[in-house]
Every structure is written in C-alpha cells, then in structure tokens.
Amino acid sequence: MEFLNLNREKVIRDPVHNYIHIRQKIIRNLIDTPEFQRLRRIKQLGTTSFTFPGAEHSRFTHSLGVFEITQTICDNFEQNYKSSSSQDGLWDDSNRLVALCAALLHDVGHGAFSHIFEDIFHTDHEKITGQIITDPTTQINQVLSEIDPKFPAEVASIIDHTHPNQQIVQMISSQIDADRMDYLLRDAYFTGTDYGLFDLTRILRVMLPYEDGIAFLSNGMHAVEDYIVSRFQMYQQVYFHPASRGMEAVLILLLRRCQYLYQHEQLTKDFSPELLIPFFEGTFTLQDYLNLDDQVISTYLIYWRSHSDPILCDLVNRFLDRNPLKSVQYHHSQNDLIQKLSELIEEAGYNLKYFTLKNFSKDLPYDAYHPNAKNPQTQIEIMLPNGNLKELSEQSPLVKAIAGKFQIDHRFFFPREFLRRDEFMAKTNLTNSKKIAIFEEFQRIIQLF
C-alpha cells in the first residue's frame, strides 16, 4: 500500500516521545477529522489538574503517543521478527496499517471529563469508540472506508478485542500495551511526578511477536518489572489521590442535582443545558455524544453558578472554586460509623443525596491469566533462552508479591467544612450550641477510622 504514504514524513513535537512521526496519508486524514480533534477538548486526567496543576494534557496528545509507540513496535517487529511464512508466528507487516489506526483511535469515544462521564451517565467509551469508527455518518468512518469498506469494522475489532490476530490486539490492549505505556509516562510528566517512569526503550527492544501474541525476552524482564511497579505507584499516588476524587465527587453530585431539577421542570430556559438534556433523558444519539466535551460542561457551570437553587449553586461554586469534598477511607465493617457521620451531616441541614457520596476505586496491577474469570487478563509472557514461555510472576518474585492483588480504596465523601470549625460555624444555620455539638461529635467519630 505504498500509495498510502505521504511524499514527505510529517512530525509533531511531543514532550514525551520527542517526535510523533506521521508517514501515512490516512493517519494525517484521521487526525484532521472533527471526531479526533474533539479529543483536544477532553482532559486525559479529568479533575486531576485540581491536585496536580500541570495535568492539563488531553486525550488528543495521549492518542498520538499511543500511535507513536505502536509504530515503533511495528518497526522493531518488521526489522527483527519479519514473517517468512504463514506458519512461523512472526510479524506480518501487512497488519501495520490496521494496528496504527486502532492505536490512534482507541480513545476517540471518551466522554467529557473522561471516565467521570461514564460514571454519571453509564456510558461505555469503548463501545462508543466502535460506533464512531463504524458509523457511516462520521468522517473517521469515511476516511477508513477509503481503504476498504470492511476496514472500519476491522479497526473496531481490535479495540473490542475480537480481532483474530492477538499480536495486534495485545499491542493496543493488554497488561503491557502501547496505551498503558504512554499514559504512565505522559501522566508522570504532566503531573510532575516520577512514579510512572520506566525504561520504555528497553521494553520495546525486548518485545517480540509469537504465534499467540506478544512476549518479552528474559534479559529484559527487569524493565518489565519496573513498568509493573511504576503502574502500581501511579495508582496509589496519582490516580487514587483523594483530593482529585473529591473534585470528581462534586462534579457527579452537581450533575445529579441538575438532572433532578430538569426532571422536575425547575430549570428555566436561561439555565437549560440543551446539550446535556439527551443524557438526562437517556435518549442521546452519537452526534449528541460528540457535541459534548469538557468545555461545554464548564460553560454550563458558569451559568449555573447564579441559579436560584441553593444546592446546585453551592455545588457549582465548590467545583469552580476548587473546594473538594473531603473523605475518609473505610472498610465495610465500619458502615455503622459512616451511618453516624451521615446522620450528623443531615442534622446540620445538608441533603445527603447531594452532599455525601460513597465511592470506591480499584485497580489490579498485574494478574496471571484465569480463563474462568469474568474479565480474564492477557498475562505477560517471558521468553526464556531455550524458547519456552513463562508467565511473568513465575519468573519474578517482585511481581509475584503484587500479582492478583486488587488495590481497592473505599471512601466516604462529605463537605470540607465538617473538618474546619470556623467554616462550619459560618455555613450552618443552627444555634451555636447545636453547631458545636455536631462539629465535635463529627470530629470524635472521624478519629475512629
């Protein structure tokens, strides 16, 4: 498919990979589509920039990074593991283009504020990614269809893991893939942390194809270990950060309140969020979805700041002025204490539905393949000098120590003023003696966690 190549390679400067190399016309054309350009307006890390101010990067730059890593993998495979027959299990470079398109487009279905949107409106960005790729009305579909009418469906099959070639699928989606490698390095760079750093060059150097997927040479196992530990630390220190999650909680609650007001006809025309209404009603189309991004919701928040509803106005001000809900980490055995805290919050005059939230985050740093599991993981294979494959945790005591162990963080979110006496006294409409009694009892219980 030489006719697909540009006359001259184009490059995009990138702080993580230095250059993103664009060699194919189709990649340039996909980048120029409105569906892909929309990713510029969606932050990669949602509300994390309220905690790490540098984390303003977008799904757009991340997608370019995943494309570049995938391209490097293809170059390495073509140079060092080129297939000479259909039976040797090595790399067939005729798969390059579909792999690159899937890498570039893997996140095109993300909603506003990334994963937060899915939690609020119960959407699935992977399914919507598939719809964007296969729907004839999108420019992405039209660009892909210029290759072949069946090409969009093939690209989508990589993202939904149904493509028969596991080498391509595992490049984009596995426990060590181009997606995860880019977001760890990119998120570490923009948050100003070192937790997500690992030796990308070495990992790509020791990566190789085999008949059933992708493996790693045993002399590069320590670089793979470093990647697993880096991912573990990023979840602990950045992705699970309680302040970022406290801002997520505010956004979830204020949209919940706005939906309630809409359903009860308490949003006047001046405050009506026209682009959100299809989601409030559960009747949204693909175009409705593509019309939304972070900036649209942020604009609605400015309008809602002056709404007459005191609950909506309060929550919007908390979000815009960075006043996150505070939280306490708890175990299910402490539900009685959570109930007591809830009762005190309600006694102070707060509506529990809109000012408290139980939420949990979880991640599995690494796991071996369990075929009977609900969502079986593609395990990381280490290729020994004799050509045999061994699952990573069988070779690495370090990885074995964390393999199969979920990181789970249950939190109960509540208004910040319940930890600040002066703020609490100013915001609550009770007698001073009642305020003091509630505040001091809250402090006593919170110390039990």
C-alpha positions as CSV (number, residue, x, y, z in Angstrom):
1,M,0.0,0.0,0.0
2,E,2.8,2.4,-0.9
3,F,0.2,4.8,-2.4
4,L,-0.9,5.5,1.2
5,N,2.4,7.0,2.2
6,L,3.0,10.8,2.3
7,N,5.5,12.3,0.0
8,R,7.4,13.6,3.0
9,E,7.1,12.5,6.6
10,K,5.4,15.0,8.9
11,V,6.4,15.3,12.5
12,I,4.6,16.6,15.6
13,R,6.7,17.7,18.6
14,D,5.9,15.9,21.8
15,P,7.4,16.3,25.3
16,V,7.2,12.5,26.0
17,H,8.4,11.0,22.7
18,N,10.2,14.0,21.2
19,Y,8.5,13.5,17.8
20,I,5.4,11.8,16.6
21,H,6.1,10.6,13.0
22,I,3.3,10.8,10.5
23,R,4.1,8.8,7.4
24,Q,0.7,7.6,6.1
25,K,-1.9,9.8,4.4
26,I,-4.7,8.0,6.3
27,I,-3.2,8.8,9.7
28,R,-2.9,12.5,8.7
29,N,-6.5,12.5,7.5
30,L,-7.8,10.7,10.6
31,I,-6.1,13.3,12.8
32,D,-7.8,16.1,10.9
33,T,-11.3,14.7,11.4
34,P,-13.6,16.6,13.8
35,E,-14.2,13.5,15.9
36,F,-10.5,13.2,16.6
37,Q,-9.9,16.9,17.0
38,R,-12.6,16.8,19.7
39,L,-10.1,15.0,21.9
40,R,-8.2,18.2,22.3
41,R,-11.1,19.4,24.4
42,I,-11.1,16.4,26.8
43,K,-8.5,16.3,29.6
44,Q,-6.7,13.0,29.9
45,L,-7.0,13.0,33.7
46,G,-10.3,14.7,34.3
47,T,-10.2,16.6,37.6
48,T,-6.6,15.6,38.5
49,S,-5.4,19.1,37.4
50,F,-7.1,20.4,40.6
51,T,-4.4,18.5,42.5
52,F,-1.5,18.4,40.1
53,P,-1.8,21.7,38.2
54,G,0.3,20.6,35.3
55,A,-2.1,17.8,34.4
56,E,-3.8,19.8,31.7
57,H,-2.9,17.4,28.9
58,S,-5.6,15.9,26.6
59,R,-6.8,12.7,25.1
60,F,-5.6,14.1,21.8
61,T,-1.9,14.1,22.8
62,H,-2.2,10.7,24.5
63,S,-3.7,9.2,21.4
64,L,-0.9,10.5,19.3
65,G,1.6,9.0,21.8
66,V,-0.1,5.5,21.7
67,F,0.1,5.7,17.9
68,E,3.9,6.5,18.0
69,I,4.6,3.7,20.4
70,T,2.7,1.3,18.2
71,Q,4.6,2.5,15.2
72,T,7.9,1.8,17.0
73,I,6.7,-1.7,17.9
74,C,5.8,-2.3,14.2
75,D,9.2,-1.0,13.1
76,N,11.0,-3.3,15.5
77,F,8.9,-6.3,14.6
78,E,9.4,-5.7,10.8
79,Q,13.2,-5.3,11.2
80,N,13.9,-8.2,13.7
81,Y,10.9,-10.6,13.5
82,K,9.7,-10.4,9.9
83,S,7.5,-13.4,8.9
84,S,8.6,-15.5,6.1
85,S,5.7,-17.9,6.1
86,S,2.1,-18.0,7.5
87,Q,3.1,-20.7,9.9
88,D,6.1,-19.1,11.7
89,G,4.1,-17.0,14.1
90,L,6.2,-13.9,13.4
91,W,5.2,-10.4,12.3
92,D,3.3,-9.8,9.0
93,D,3.7,-6.1,8.2
94,S,0.5,-6.1,6.2
95,N,-1.1,-5.7,9.6
96,R,0.7,-2.4,10.3
97,L,-1.9,0.0,9.0
98,V,-4.8,-1.5,10.9
99,A,-2.7,-1.6,14.1
100,L,-1.7,2.1,13.7
101,C,-5.3,3.2,13.0
102,A,-6.6,1.3,16.1
103,A,-3.8,2.8,18.2
104,L,-4.7,6.3,17.1
105,L,-8.4,5.9,17.5
106,H,-8.6,3.7,20.7
107,D,-9.8,6.6,22.9
108,V,-11.9,8.6,20.4
109,G,-15.1,7.6,22.2
110,H,-14.2,9.1,25.6
111,G,-16.8,11.5,27.1
112,A,-16.4,14.8,28.8
113,F,-14.1,14.7,31.8
114,S,-13.0,11.2,30.7
115,H,-14.1,8.4,33.0
116,I,-16.3,10.7,35.2
117,F,-18.8,11.0,32.3
118,E,-19.2,7.2,32.2
119,D,-19.9,7.1,36.0
120,I,-22.6,9.7,35.7
121,F,-24.4,8.7,32.6
122,H,-23.5,5.0,32.4
123,T,-21.9,5.2,29.0
124,D,-19.1,2.9,27.7
125,H,-16.3,4.7,25.9
126,E,-15.0,1.5,24.2
127,K,-18.5,0.8,22.7
128,I,-18.9,4.4,21.6
129,T,-15.4,4.3,20.1
130,G,-16.6,1.3,18.0
131,Q,-19.7,3.2,17.0
132,I,-17.7,6.3,15.9
133,I,-15.4,4.1,13.8
134,T,-18.2,2.1,12.1
135,D,-21.0,4.7,11.7
136,P,-21.1,5.9,8.1
137,T,-22.0,9.4,9.1
138,T,-18.7,10.1,10.8
139,Q,-15.7,11.5,9.0
140,I,-13.5,8.9,10.7
141,N,-15.5,6.1,9.1
142,Q,-15.4,7.8,5.7
143,V,-11.6,8.1,5.9
144,L,-11.2,4.5,6.9
145,S,-13.6,3.3,4.2
146,E,-11.3,4.8,1.6
147,I,-9.0,1.8,2.3
148,D,-11.8,-0.8,2.0
149,P,-15.5,-0.8,3.0
150,K,-14.6,-3.5,5.6
151,F,-11.6,-1.7,7.0
152,P,-13.6,0.3,9.7
153,A,-15.0,-2.9,11.2
154,E,-11.5,-4.5,11.3
155,V,-10.1,-1.5,13.2
156,A,-13.1,-1.6,15.6
157,S,-12.5,-5.3,16.2
158,I,-9.0,-4.6,17.5
159,I,-10.4,-2.2,20.1
160,D,-13.2,-4.6,21.2
161,H,-10.6,-7.5,21.3
162,T,-12.4,-9.7,18.7
163,H,-9.7,-9.4,16.0
164,P,-8.2,-12.9,15.4
165,N,-4.6,-11.6,15.4
166,Q,-3.7,-11.4,19.1
167,Q,-0.4,-9.7,18.3
168,I,-2.3,-6.6,17.1
169,V,-4.8,-6.7,19.9
170,Q,-2.1,-7.0,22.6
171,M,-0.2,-4.1,21.2
172,I,-3.2,-1.9,21.9
173,S,-4.8,-3.6,24.9
174,S,-3.1,-6.0,27.3
175,Q,-1.4,-5.7,30.7
176,I,1.6,-4.1,29.0
177,D,0.5,-2.2,25.9
178,A,1.1,1.0,24.0
179,D,-1.9,2.6,25.7
180,R,-0.7,2.0,29.3
181,M,2.9,2.7,28.5
182,D,2.0,6.1,27.0
183,Y,-0.4,7.2,29.7
184,L,2.0,6.3,32.5
185,L,4.9,8.3,31.0
186,R,2.7,11.2,29.9
187,D,0.8,11.4,33.2
188,A,4.0,11.3,35.2
189,Y,5.5,14.1,33.0
190,F,2.5,16.4,33.3
191,T,1.8,15.7,37.0
192,G,5.5,16.4,37.8
193,T,5.8,13.0,39.5
194,D,8.4,10.3,39.0
195,Y,6.2,7.3,40.0
196,G,5.2,6.4,36.4
197,L,8.7,6.5,34.9
198,F,10.2,3.3,33.4
199,D,12.5,2.3,30.6
200,L,10.3,2.4,27.5
201,T,13.2,2.0,25.1
202,R,14.3,-1.2,26.8
203,I,10.8,-2.7,27.0
204,L,10.2,-2.1,23.3
205,R,13.6,-3.5,22.5
206,V,12.9,-6.9,24.2
207,M,9.3,-7.2,22.9
208,L,8.8,-9.8,20.3
209,P,5.9,-11.5,18.5
210,Y,5.0,-15.1,18.7
211,E,2.1,-17.2,17.4
212,D,-0.4,-16.4,20.1
213,G,0.5,-12.8,20.9
214,I,3.5,-10.8,22.3
215,A,6.2,-11.9,24.7
216,F,9.3,-10.3,26.2
217,L,12.9,-11.6,26.2
218,S,14.1,-12.8,29.6
219,N,17.1,-10.4,29.6
220,G,14.6,-7.5,29.6
221,M,12.5,-8.8,32.5
222,H,13.7,-6.2,35.0
223,A,12.5,-3.4,32.7
224,V,9.1,-5.1,32.7
225,E,9.2,-5.4,36.5
226,D,9.9,-1.7,36.7
227,Y,6.9,-0.9,34.5
228,I,4.6,-3.0,36.7
229,V,5.8,-1.3,39.9
230,S,5.6,2.2,38.2
231,R,2.0,1.5,37.3
232,F,1.3,0.3,40.9
233,Q,2.7,3.5,42.3
234,M,0.9,5.8,39.9
235,Y,-2.4,4.4,41.0
236,Q,-1.5,4.8,44.6
237,Q,-0.1,8.3,44.4
238,V,-1.9,10.0,41.5
239,Y,-5.0,8.2,40.1
240,F,-6.4,7.4,43.6
241,H,-5.5,10.8,45.1
242,P,-8.3,11.8,47.5
243,A,-8.4,15.5,46.5
244,S,-8.8,14.7,42.8
245,R,-11.5,12.2,43.7
246,G,-13.1,14.8,46.0
247,M,-13.5,17.1,43.0
248,E,-14.9,14.2,40.9
249,A,-17.5,13.7,43.7
250,V,-18.6,17.3,43.5
251,L,-19.0,17.1,39.7
252,I,-21.0,13.9,40.0
253,L,-23.3,15.4,42.6
254,L,-23.9,18.7,40.9
255,L,-24.8,16.9,37.6
256,R,-27.1,14.6,39.6
257,R,-28.8,17.8,41.1
258,C,-29.1,19.4,37.7
259,Q,-30.7,16.2,36.3
260,Y,-33.2,16.3,39.2
261,L,-34.1,19.9,38.6
262,Y,-34.6,19.2,34.8
263,Q,-36.8,16.3,35.5
264,H,-38.9,18.4,37.9
265,E,-39.1,21.3,35.5
266,Q,-37.1,23.6,37.7
267,L,-34.5,24.7,35.1
268,T,-35.7,27.8,33.3
269,K,-34.8,28.3,29.7
270,D,-31.9,30.6,30.7
271,F,-30.3,27.8,32.6
272,S,-31.3,24.8,30.4
273,P,-28.3,22.7,29.4
274,E,-29.5,21.8,25.9
275,L,-26.6,19.6,25.0
276,L,-27.0,17.6,28.2
277,I,-30.7,17.0,28.0
278,P,-30.5,13.9,25.8
279,F,-28.3,12.4,28.5
280,F,-30.7,13.4,31.3
281,E,-33.5,11.7,29.3
282,G,-31.4,8.7,28.3
283,T,-32.1,9.2,24.6
284,F,-28.8,10.5,23.3
285,T,-27.6,9.9,19.8
286,L,-24.0,9.5,18.6
287,Q,-24.0,13.1,17.5
288,D,-25.3,14.2,20.9
289,Y,-22.3,12.4,22.4
290,L,-19.8,14.1,20.1
291,N,-21.3,17.5,20.8
292,L,-20.1,17.3,24.4
293,D,-16.7,18.0,25.8
294,D,-15.1,19.4,28.9
295,Q,-15.5,23.0,27.7
296,V,-19.3,22.6,27.1
297,I,-19.9,21.4,30.6
298,S,-17.6,24.0,32.0
299,T,-19.6,26.7,30.2
300,Y,-22.8,25.4,31.8
301,L,-21.2,25.6,35.2
302,I,-20.6,29.3,34.8
303,Y,-24.4,29.8,34.1
304,W,-25.4,27.5,37.0
305,R,-23.3,29.5,39.4
306,S,-26.1,32.1,39.6
307,H,-29.0,29.6,39.6
308,S,-31.6,30.1,42.3
309,D,-31.4,26.5,43.6
310,P,-29.2,26.7,46.6
311,I,-27.9,23.1,46.3
312,L,-26.9,23.4,42.7
313,C,-25.4,26.8,43.3
314,D,-23.4,25.6,46.3
315,L,-22.0,22.5,44.4
316,V,-21.1,24.6,41.3
317,N,-19.2,27.1,43.5
318,R,-17.4,24.2,45.2
319,F,-16.3,22.9,41.8
320,L,-15.3,26.1,40.1
321,D,-13.5,27.5,43.2
322,R,-11.7,24.2,44.0
323,N,-13.5,23.2,47.2
324,P,-13.3,19.4,47.0
325,L,-15.4,17.2,49.3
326,K,-13.2,15.6,52.0
327,S,-13.2,11.9,52.5
328,V,-12.4,9.1,54.9
329,Q,-11.2,5.7,53.9
330,Y,-13.3,3.0,55.4
331,H,-13.9,-0.8,55.5
332,H,-17.3,-2.4,55.2
333,S,-17.1,-3.3,58.9
334,Q,-17.2,0.5,59.6
335,N,-20.6,1.1,57.9
336,D,-22.1,1.9,61.3
337,L,-19.7,4.7,61.7
338,I,-20.5,6.0,58.2
339,Q,-24.1,6.0,59.2
340,K,-23.4,8.1,62.3
341,L,-21.5,10.6,60.2
342,S,-24.3,10.7,57.7
343,E,-26.8,11.4,60.5
344,L,-24.7,14.3,61.8
345,I,-24.4,15.8,58.3
346,E,-28.2,15.6,57.8
347,E,-28.8,17.1,61.3
348,A,-26.6,20.0,60.2
349,G,-29.1,20.7,57.4
350,Y,-27.4,19.1,54.4
351,N,-29.2,16.9,51.9
352,L,-27.3,13.6,52.0
353,K,-28.2,12.8,48.3
354,Y,-26.2,15.8,47.1
355,F,-23.5,16.4,49.8
356,T,-22.3,12.9,50.5
357,L,-21.1,10.1,48.3
358,K,-19.8,6.6,48.8
359,N,-17.2,5.8,46.1
360,F,-14.5,3.2,45.5
361,S,-11.6,2.9,43.1
362,K,-9.9,-0.3,42.3
363,D,-7.0,-1.5,40.1
364,L,-5.3,-4.8,39.5
365,P,-1.5,-4.0,39.0
366,Y,-1.0,-7.4,37.4
367,D,-2.6,-10.8,37.2
368,A,-2.0,-14.1,35.5
369,Y,-4.5,-15.5,33.0
370,H,-7.5,-17.2,34.6
371,P,-9.8,-18.5,31.8
372,N,-12.8,-18.8,34.1
373,A,-12.6,-15.2,35.4
374,K,-15.3,-12.7,34.4
375,N,-12.7,-10.5,32.6
376,P,-9.6,-12.7,32.1
377,Q,-6.3,-10.8,31.8
378,T,-3.8,-11.4,29.0
379,Q,-0.8,-12.4,31.1
380,I,2.7,-11.2,30.4
381,E,4.9,-13.9,28.8
382,I,8.7,-14.1,29.3
383,M,10.6,-16.0,26.6
384,L,13.5,-18.0,28.1
385,P,16.7,-18.5,26.2
386,N,15.5,-22.0,25.2
387,G,12.4,-20.5,23.6
388,N,10.0,-21.6,26.3
389,L,7.4,-19.2,27.6
390,K,6.9,-18.5,31.3
391,E,4.3,-16.2,32.9
392,L,5.9,-13.1,34.4
393,S,5.1,-13.8,38.1
394,E,6.6,-17.3,37.9
395,Q,9.9,-15.7,37.0
396,S,9.8,-12.5,39.1
397,P,9.4,-12.7,42.9
398,L,8.8,-8.9,42.9
399,V,5.8,-9.2,40.5
400,K,4.5,-12.3,42.3
401,A,4.2,-10.2,45.5
402,I,1.6,-8.0,43.9
403,A,0.1,-10.3,41.3
404,G,-3.6,-10.9,41.7
405,K,-4.0,-8.3,44.5
406,F,-6.6,-5.6,43.9
407,Q,-5.9,-2.1,45.1
408,I,-9.2,-1.1,46.5
409,D,-9.9,2.3,48.1
410,H,-13.4,2.8,49.6
411,R,-14.1,6.4,50.6
412,F,-17.0,8.3,52.1
413,F,-17.1,11.9,50.8
414,F,-18.6,14.8,52.8
415,P,-18.4,18.6,52.9
416,R,-15.0,20.1,53.8
417,E,-16.4,22.4,56.4
418,F,-17.0,19.4,58.7
419,L,-13.3,19.4,59.3
420,R,-12.9,23.2,59.7
421,R,-14.6,24.8,62.7
422,D,-14.8,28.4,61.5
423,E,-16.1,27.4,58.1
424,F,-18.7,25.0,59.6
425,M,-19.9,27.7,62.0
426,A,-20.3,30.2,59.2
427,K,-22.1,27.9,56.8
428,T,-24.7,26.1,59.0
429,N,-28.0,27.7,60.1
430,L,-28.3,26.4,63.6
431,T,-27.8,27.7,67.1
432,N,-24.2,28.0,68.2
433,S,-24.6,25.3,70.8
434,K,-26.0,22.9,68.3
435,K,-23.3,23.7,65.8
436,I,-20.6,23.0,68.4
437,A,-22.2,19.7,69.5
438,I,-22.5,18.4,65.9
439,F,-19.0,19.5,64.9
440,E,-17.3,18.0,68.0
441,E,-19.2,14.7,67.6
442,F,-18.2,14.5,64.0
443,Q,-14.5,15.0,65.0
444,R,-14.8,12.3,67.6
445,I,-16.2,9.7,65.1
446,I,-13.8,10.6,62.3
447,Q,-10.9,9.8,64.5
448,L,-12.1,6.2,64.7
449,F,-11.2,5.4,61.1
